[in-house]
Amino acid sequence: MRDRLVLAPGCMLLLALVSSGCALMPQSGPDENYVFSQAQFPDSLPYALVKVTPSILPILAHNQPSLYNSFVDRRPPRDILLGIGDRVSVTIFEAAAGGLFIPAEAGVRPGNYVTLPNQAVDSEGNIQIPYAGVIRAKGRTVVQVQQAIVNALKNRAIEPQAVISVTDQRTSMISVLGQVNSPSRFPASAAGEHILDAITRAGGPKSAGYDTWVMLERDGRRALAPFGALVYRPRNNIWAHPNDTIYLFSEPQTFLALGATGGGGGGAVTGSQSQINFGAWQISLAEAIAKAGGASDNLANPAAIFLYRGETRKVAEQLGVDVSKFEGPIIPIIYNLNLRDPAGFFLAQSFQMHNKDVIYIANTTSIQISKFLGYLSLISGTIDDPIGTATDAYNLLHIGGH
């Protein structure tokens, strides 16, 4: 009778563990089934689940941070336009002496021309030319202003011609700021130049190129790209335009590795959780998993590799996500990679990581069962100990009494 009373609480606890199953087992994150089920019927923050397949790779590649995709005008910069504050030199030629600018007795001089004093484009955007009056300069090229001067003088001077040169360019500037060796603001080149040319004129980046980002602001629009994208993908090295602002800053790219990893970031502990630097301007998902120590042989489910990332609504739509279920401009997406499929390794090599991505490797079901059986053994031992102790005491009292 006493044995039954002792066994009853233990049996009840054992039954409770069996009925609850593996949900009570400790683990580093959700199991595979929970990730898939919550994508269908979320009870907290909704997210979309997207399988990594060959069809999504071109979509993601096209939407990598890029100056080329952000500024679609591929043409070289327009001609330099004059602006308020620019200083110009104006030289006027006449075909023969005796005109407006060249006196009759000047026929023996070498060249029939006169150079006017340098002048700045005034606050109204004009310059003053004797006998021609006010000439509009702001927003015009040098050639256009020259033609305007000729048109104003042609009925008074003898076959006039005008030549203008910019002596001090104070508009149509390019600014290069931030983590460069010589932050500066300099005149745009009339011959045209690319973004890397402008960065070179500012002394180049201070820090390692793979940790450097380039932000370009043009006409009120901004775009961001890694410095390496300009170097290794030349199409991102687009033309610099007058009045561009180029800003360089250093921000090491990192990702988080969670779950059943093999010990990332140089750690030796299987399943360690860590924040890991890219160490390059870009890395693939395969490289990221390798940096995290790979999937643990003892713990990981190779079919349950998950990557957490926020994508824009545009990208999510292209991936086939029903964005009407979500609010806000960023859609939470979990990508699922199956490394049980040999083709998954090729997909992982082509899937590019983003800064602050989170990789989670779920535990295999067998590990959960093993943990559960271990707990059963522990509970069984916990139940047996007081029973054995009570039995030994009973025997000692009764046998010893005889």
Secondary structure, DSSP 8 states (H G I E B T S, - for coil): -HHHHHHHHHHHHHHHHHHHGGGGS--SS--HHHHHHHHHS-SSS--EEEE--TTTHHHHHHTSS-HHHH----S--------TT-EEEEEEE-SSSSSSSS-GGGGGSSS-EEE---EE--TTSEEEETTTEEEE-TT--HHHHHHHHHHHHTTTSSS-EEEEEEEE--SSEEEEEESBSS-EEEE--TT-EEHHHHHHHTT-BSS-GGGEEEEEEETTEEEEEEHHHHHHSGGGS-EE-TT-EEEEEE---EEEEEESBS--TT--STT--EEEE--SS--BHHHHHHHTT-B-TTTEEEEEEEEEEEEEHHHHHHTT--GGG--SSEEEEEEEE-SSSTHHHHHHHHSB--TT-EEEEEE-HHHHHHHHHHHHHHHHHHHHHHHHHHHHHHHHHHHHH-
